[in-house]
Amino acid sequence: MNKMLKTLVFAATLTLTPLMASDGYVNKDVLISAEDAIKLIGKKDVVFVSGDSDDVYKLGHIKGSVEMYAHHLHHSDITGDMHCEPLYRCIDDAEAYIGSKGIDNNTLVIAYDDFKGPNATGVYSFFTSYGHKNVKVLNGGRSAIMAIDPAQIKYDGLKDKIKEIKDGTKTAKNKLKDAKKGTITLSDAEKAEFEAVMKNASDDEKKIKAEMDNLEKDLLVVKGDETTEPKTFKIDKDKIDLSMIAGKEELKHAMEDILKSGKNSKYVIIDSRGMAEIVGERKMDNVARGGHIPGAIFMEWNKISDLENRKSFKSAKELEEVYAKYGITKDKTIYAYCMVGAGRGSEHITALQLLGYKNIKVFTGSWDVWGNDMNLPLKR
């Protein structure tokens, strides 16, 4: 293959983006599999973006990736005013922040988190709302990459060997310790035998650790701080996409219709938080009130994340079944919220997008905005 053809093939890869096995999804191009994503690590014009917190990022992130903590993508002041709602941030702020992460308008963004999905979908929602459509969610996140990285597999195997060695020397170690305490008596021969076991184990462990140290440079998930070279990212106001995000006035209108029309309402509001937040028992920092939006359906985000198989989403069939159970159908306009929108709320909206739902929106202000506005009703 000549150089020109290789360039064209890679360009097509960035534009179309490798797809994962569909699992029955209608909009399967939202996701990218670990098998396809792993081929793009380190490629030009591709940036992996971790939606997890800085602390989690430092403990383990995909090599060359940057951190954009989903919980911090939504910008509001201490009173819960977002200033440019329903946008997560005002345009100039968003441009500067995205550019500071080494991302420009030609970048393919691959959003990921540990594996659960909410923080990755927060990044996905953030970028698509500003009209940047070249963005995918890595299904299974960091864990999925680690599971197929040959260096990681070998590294983990060596860690298991060290554990086996330590387990195998417990008897000898305990015998020598007891003999030193005087609780048992060992003959010189027995003592020498146990010391030989310990020495051989120590030598084996040193060799394995040296091999692990050598392998670390090849690992695709690494520890440490972020390193980036800033770029320029420009947001075209005409391309901003408000079709999948909503502000508090829109939510207020939906709530009023739900309270008036009940099951006949054309709206659904999903509260994706945990029960302690929903009932107001747990009140988050900087939010004046705890509780939930009246008329909301309680459907915690983990009902759609495939935690058992360490995937960001359950299969289409499983998702359809769980949404049907809660009466969430395609003929409704559906809103989802959590604490800040980018995260548990966006997990629902992305799942519904996978299923082909059309009228779906993240309440970008979520409880941070609603709970701080004393003019808005709530229930506990």
C-alpha positions as CSV (number, residue, x, y, z in Angstrom):
1,M,0.0,0.0,0.0
2,N,1.5,3.3,-1.0
3,K,1.8,6.3,1.3
4,M,-1.0,8.2,-0.3
5,L,-3.4,5.3,0.0
6,K,-2.4,4.7,3.6
7,T,-3.2,8.4,4.4
8,L,-6.6,8.1,2.8
9,V,-7.4,4.9,4.7
10,F,-6.5,6.5,8.0
11,A,-8.5,9.6,7.2
12,A,-11.5,7.5,6.5
13,T,-10.9,5.7,9.8
14,L,-11.0,9.1,11.7
15,T,-14.1,10.2,9.9
16,L,-16.2,7.0,10.0
17,T,-14.6,5.7,13.2
18,P,-14.3,1.9,13.7
19,L,-17.5,0.5,15.1
20,M,-18.1,-2.1,17.8
21,A,-20.3,-5.1,17.5
22,S,-23.8,-3.5,17.5
23,D,-25.4,-5.5,20.3
24,G,-28.6,-4.6,18.5
25,Y,-28.2,-0.8,18.9
26,V,-29.9,1.4,16.3
27,N,-27.3,4.2,16.6
28,K,-24.3,1.9,17.0
29,D,-21.9,4.6,15.7
30,V,-22.1,6.3,19.1
31,L,-19.8,3.7,20.5
32,I,-16.4,2.3,19.7
33,S,-15.1,-1.0,20.9
34,A,-11.8,-1.6,22.7
35,E,-10.6,-3.7,19.8
36,D,-11.0,-0.7,17.4
37,A,-10.0,2.0,19.9
38,I,-6.7,0.3,20.8
39,K,-5.5,0.8,17.2
40,L,-6.0,4.5,17.5
41,I,-3.9,5.1,20.7
42,G,-1.1,7.5,19.9
43,K,-2.4,8.4,16.4
44,K,-2.4,11.9,15.1
45,D,-5.6,13.8,15.4
46,V,-7.0,11.4,18.0
47,V,-7.3,12.3,21.7
48,F,-8.7,9.9,24.3
49,V,-10.5,11.9,27.0
50,S,-11.0,10.5,30.5
51,G,-14.2,11.7,32.1
52,D,-13.1,10.5,35.5
53,S,-11.7,12.7,38.3
54,D,-8.1,13.8,38.4
55,D,-7.3,11.4,41.2
56,V,-8.7,8.4,39.3
57,Y,-6.9,9.6,36.1
58,K,-3.5,9.7,37.9
59,L,-4.0,6.2,39.2
60,G,-4.5,4.8,35.7
61,H,-5.3,6.3,32.3
62,I,-5.0,5.4,28.7
63,K,-1.5,6.5,27.5
64,G,-1.6,10.0,26.0
65,S,-5.1,10.7,27.1
66,V,-6.3,13.9,28.9
67,E,-8.6,14.4,31.8
68,M,-11.9,16.3,31.6
69,Y,-13.8,15.3,34.7
70,A,-17.5,15.1,33.7
71,H,-18.6,16.6,37.1
72,H,-16.7,19.7,36.3
73,L,-17.8,20.2,32.7
74,H,-21.0,22.0,33.8
75,H,-20.1,25.5,35.0
76,S,-22.3,27.3,37.4
77,D,-21.7,29.9,40.1
78,I,-22.4,29.3,43.8
79,T,-26.1,30.1,43.4
80,G,-26.5,27.6,40.6
81,D,-26.6,30.1,37.8
82,M,-25.1,28.6,34.6
83,H,-25.2,32.0,32.7
84,C,-25.3,30.4,29.3
85,E,-27.8,27.6,29.8
86,P,-28.6,25.2,28.4
87,L,-24.9,25.1,27.3
88,Y,-22.6,23.4,29.8
89,R,-20.3,26.5,29.6
90,C,-20.3,29.8,27.8
91,I,-18.7,29.6,24.4
92,D,-15.4,31.4,25.1
93,D,-14.9,29.4,28.3
94,A,-15.6,26.1,26.4
95,E,-13.3,27.0,23.6
96,A,-10.4,27.8,26.0
97,Y,-11.0,24.7,28.1
98,I,-11.2,22.3,25.1
99,G,-8.2,23.8,23.4
100,S,-6.1,23.6,26.6
101,K,-6.6,19.8,26.4
102,G,-4.8,19.6,23.0
103,I,-8.0,19.3,21.0
104,D,-8.8,21.2,17.9
105,N,-11.7,21.0,15.4
106,N,-10.1,18.1,13.5
107,T,-9.7,15.9,16.5
108,L,-11.4,12.6,16.9
109,V,-12.4,12.5,20.6
110,I,-12.8,9.1,22.3
111,A,-14.5,9.6,25.6
112,Y,-13.9,7.0,28.3
113,D,-14.1,6.3,32.0
114,D,-13.2,3.3,34.2
115,F,-15.9,1.2,32.4
116,K,-19.3,2.2,33.9
117,G,-20.2,4.8,31.4
118,P,-21.6,7.9,33.1
119,N,-18.4,10.0,33.0
120,A,-17.6,9.0,29.5
121,T,-21.2,10.0,28.3
122,G,-20.7,13.3,30.1
123,V,-17.8,14.1,27.9
124,Y,-19.7,12.8,24.8
125,S,-22.7,15.1,25.6
126,F,-20.4,18.1,26.2
127,F,-18.7,17.8,22.9
128,T,-21.8,17.0,20.8
129,S,-23.6,20.0,22.3
130,Y,-21.0,22.4,20.8
131,G,-21.4,20.8,17.4
132,H,-18.3,18.6,17.6
133,K,-19.6,15.4,16.1
134,N,-16.4,13.5,15.7
135,V,-16.7,11.9,19.2
136,K,-17.3,8.4,20.4
137,V,-17.8,6.6,23.7
138,L,-15.4,3.7,24.5
139,N,-17.6,0.9,25.6
140,G,-16.0,-0.7,28.6
141,G,-13.6,2.2,29.1
142,R,-10.2,1.8,30.5
143,S,-10.9,-1.7,31.7
144,A,-11.7,-2.9,28.2
145,I,-8.4,-1.7,26.9
146,M,-6.5,-3.3,29.8
147,A,-8.3,-6.6,29.1
148,I,-6.9,-6.9,25.5
149,D,-3.5,-5.1,25.9
150,P,-0.9,-7.9,25.4
151,A,1.6,-6.1,27.7
152,Q,-1.0,-5.7,30.4
153,I,-2.0,-9.3,30.2
154,K,1.6,-10.4,30.6
155,Y,2.1,-7.8,33.4
156,D,-0.9,-9.1,35.3
157,G,0.3,-12.7,34.8
158,L,3.6,-11.7,36.4
159,K,1.8,-10.1,39.3
160,D,-0.1,-13.3,39.9
161,K,3.2,-15.2,39.9
162,I,4.5,-12.9,42.7
163,K,1.4,-13.6,44.7
164,E,1.9,-17.3,44.2
165,I,5.5,-17.0,45.4
166,K,4.5,-15.0,48.5
167,D,1.7,-17.6,49.2
168,G,4.2,-20.4,48.8
169,T,6.7,-19.0,51.3
170,K,4.2,-18.4,54.1
171,T,5.0,-21.7,55.8
172,A,8.7,-21.1,55.7
173,K,8.4,-17.5,56.8
174,N,6.1,-18.3,59.7
175,K,8.4,-21.2,60.9
176,L,11.4,-18.9,60.9
177,K,9.5,-16.2,62.7
178,D,8.3,-18.6,65.4
179,A,11.8,-20.0,65.8
180,K,13.1,-16.5,66.3
181,K,10.4,-15.9,69.0
182,G,11.3,-19.1,70.6
183,T,7.8,-20.6,70.3
184,I,9.2,-23.5,68.3
185,T,12.6,-25.2,67.9
186,L,14.1,-25.9,64.5
187,S,17.1,-28.0,63.8
188,D,20.0,-26.5,61.8
189,A,18.9,-28.5,58.8
190,E,15.3,-27.4,59.0
191,K,16.4,-23.8,59.5
192,A,18.7,-23.9,56.5
193,E,16.0,-25.5,54.4
194,F,13.5,-22.8,55.2
195,E,16.1,-20.0,54.6
196,A,16.8,-21.5,51.2
197,V,13.1,-21.5,50.3
198,M,13.0,-17.8,51.3
199,K,16.1,-16.9,49.4
200,N,15.0,-18.7,46.2
201,A,11.6,-17.0,46.5
202,S,13.3,-13.6,46.9
203,D,15.5,-14.2,43.9
204,D,12.6,-15.3,41.8
205,E,10.5,-12.3,42.9
206,K,13.4,-9.8,42.0
207,K,13.6,-11.3,38.5
208,I,9.9,-11.1,38.0
209,K,9.8,-7.5,39.2
210,A,12.6,-6.6,36.8
211,E,10.6,-8.1,34.0
212,M,7.5,-6.1,35.1
213,D,9.5,-2.9,35.3
214,N,10.7,-3.6,31.7
215,L,7.1,-4.2,30.6
216,E,5.8,-0.9,32.1
217,K,6.9,1.1,29.1
218,D,4.7,-0.9,26.8
219,L,1.5,-0.7,28.9
220,L,-1.4,1.2,27.3
221,V,-2.9,2.2,30.7
222,V,-0.3,4.1,32.8
223,K,-0.1,6.2,36.0
224,G,0.9,9.8,36.4
225,D,0.0,13.3,35.5
226,E,-1.5,14.7,32.2
227,T,0.8,16.2,29.6
228,T,-0.7,18.3,26.9
229,E,0.2,20.7,24.2
230,P,-2.6,23.3,23.9
231,K,-4.3,23.8,20.5
232,T,-7.0,26.2,19.2
233,F,-10.6,25.0,19.3
234,K,-13.3,27.2,17.8
235,I,-17.1,26.8,18.3
236,D,-19.3,27.7,15.3
237,K,-22.4,29.2,16.8
238,D,-24.4,28.0,13.8
239,K,-23.4,24.4,14.6
240,I,-24.2,24.4,18.3
241,D,-26.6,21.5,18.9
242,L,-29.3,22.2,21.5
243,S,-31.4,19.2,20.4
244,M,-30.2,16.9,23.2
245,I,-29.7,19.4,26.0
246,A,-32.2,21.5,28.0
247,G,-32.4,24.3,30.6
248,K,-34.6,24.7,33.6
249,E,-37.5,26.5,31.9
250,E,-37.9,23.6,29.6
251,L,-37.9,21.2,32.5
252,K,-40.3,23.4,34.4
253,H,-42.7,23.2,31.4
254,A,-42.4,19.5,31.2
255,M,-42.9,19.1,35.0
256,E,-46.1,21.2,34.9
257,D,-47.5,19.1,32.0
258,I,-46.7,15.9,33.9
259,L,-48.4,17.1,37.0
260,K,-51.4,18.2,35.0
261,S,-51.8,15.2,32.6
262,G,-50.2,12.3,34.5
263,K,-49.5,9.3,32.3
264,N,-51.1,11.1,29.4
265,S,-48.4,13.7,29.4
266,K,-46.1,13.8,26.4
267,Y,-43.1,14.3,28.7
268,V,-41.0,12.1,30.9
269,I,-38.4,13.3,33.4
270,I,-35.9,10.7,34.6
271,D,-34.1,11.2,37.9
272,S,-31.0,9.1,37.6
273,R,-29.6,9.6,41.1
274,G,-29.5,7.4,44.1
275,M,-32.4,7.3,46.5
276,A,-30.5,9.2,49.3
277,E,-30.3,12.2,46.9
278,I,-33.9,11.7,45.6
279,V,-35.5,11.9,49.0
280,G,-33.3,14.8,50.0
281,E,-31.4,12.8,52.7
282,R,-28.1,13.5,51.0
283,K,-27.6,17.2,50.0
284,M,-24.6,18.0,47.8
285,D,-22.2,20.8,48.4
286,N,-23.3,24.3,47.2
287,V,-26.9,23.2,46.7
288,A,-29.4,24.9,49.0
289,R,-32.1,22.1,49.0
290,G,-32.3,18.4,48.7
291,G,-35.1,16.4,47.0
292,H,-36.3,15.8,43.4
293,I,-38.3,17.4,40.6
294,P,-42.0,16.7,41.1
295,G,-43.4,14.1,38.7
296,A,-40.0,12.6,37.9
297,I,-39.5,8.8,37.4
298,F,-36.8,7.3,39.6
299,M,-34.5,5.2,37.5
300,E,-30.9,5.1,38.8
301,W,-28.2,5.1,36.1
302,N,-26.9,1.6,37.1
303,K,-30.0,0.0,35.7
304,I,-28.6,0.6,32.2
305,S,-24.9,0.2,32.7
306,D,-23.7,-3.4,32.3
307,L,-21.7,-3.6,35.5
308,E,-21.6,-7.4,35.5
309,N,-19.8,-7.6,32.1
310,R,-17.9,-4.3,32.7
311,K,-19.5,-2.6,29.8
312,S,-20.8,1.0,29.6
313,F,-24.2,-0.1,28.4
314,K,-26.4,-3.2,28.5
315,S,-27.4,-4.8,25.2
316,A,-30.2,-3.2,23.2
317,K,-32.7,-5.9,24.2
318,E,-31.9,-5.4,27.9
319,L,-32.2,-1.6,27.6
320,E,-35.5,-1.9,25.8
321,E,-36.8,-4.1,28.6
322,V,-35.8,-1.9,31.4
323,Y,-37.2,1.3,29.8
324,A,-40.4,-0.5,28.9
325,K,-40.7,-1.5,32.6
326,Y,-40.6,2.2,33.6
327,G,-43.0,3.2,30.8
328,I,-40.4,5.2,28.9
329,T,-41.5,5.1,25.3
330,K,-40.4,6.7,22.0
331,D,-43.5,8.8,21.6
332,K,-42.5,10.9,24.6
333,T,-40.1,13.8,25.0
334,I,-37.7,12.5,27.6
335,Y,-35.5,14.5,30.0
336,A,-32.8,13.0,32.3
337,Y,-31.0,14.7,35.2
338,C,-28.6,14.0,38.0
339,M,-26.5,16.4,40.0
340,V,-24.9,18.2,37.1
341,G,-26.2,16.6,33.9
342,A,-22.9,15.4,32.5
343,G,-22.7,12.0,34.1
344,R,-25.6,9.9,35.3
345,G,-28.1,12.0,33.4
346,S,-26.1,11.8,30.1
347,E,-25.8,8.0,30.6
348,H,-29.6,7.7,30.2
349,I,-29.8,10.0,27.2
350,T,-26.9,8.2,25.4
351,A,-28.5,4.8,26.1
352,L,-31.8,6.1,24.6
353,Q,-29.9,7.5,21.6
354,L,-28.4,4.0,21.1
355,L,-32.0,2.7,21.0
356,G,-33.0,5.2,18.4
357,Y,-35.1,7.5,20.6
358,K,-35.5,11.0,19.0
359,N,-36.8,13.4,21.6
360,I,-34.2,13.0,24.4
361,K,-32.4,15.7,26.4
362,V,-30.0,16.1,29.3
363,F,-31.0,18.7,31.8
364,T,-27.5,20.3,31.9
365,G,-28.2,22.3,35.0
366,S,-29.7,19.3,36.8
367,W,-30.1,19.4,40.6
368,D,-27.3,22.0,41.0
369,V,-29.5,24.5,39.2
370,W,-33.0,23.3,40.3
371,G,-32.1,22.8,44.0
372,N,-30.7,26.3,44.2
373,D,-33.6,28.1,42.6
374,M,-36.1,28.9,45.4
375,N,-38.8,29.7,42.8
376,L,-38.8,26.1,41.6
377,P,-40.9,23.4,43.4
378,L,-39.4,20.2,44.7
379,K,-40.5,17.0,46.5
380,R,-38.8,14.9,49.1
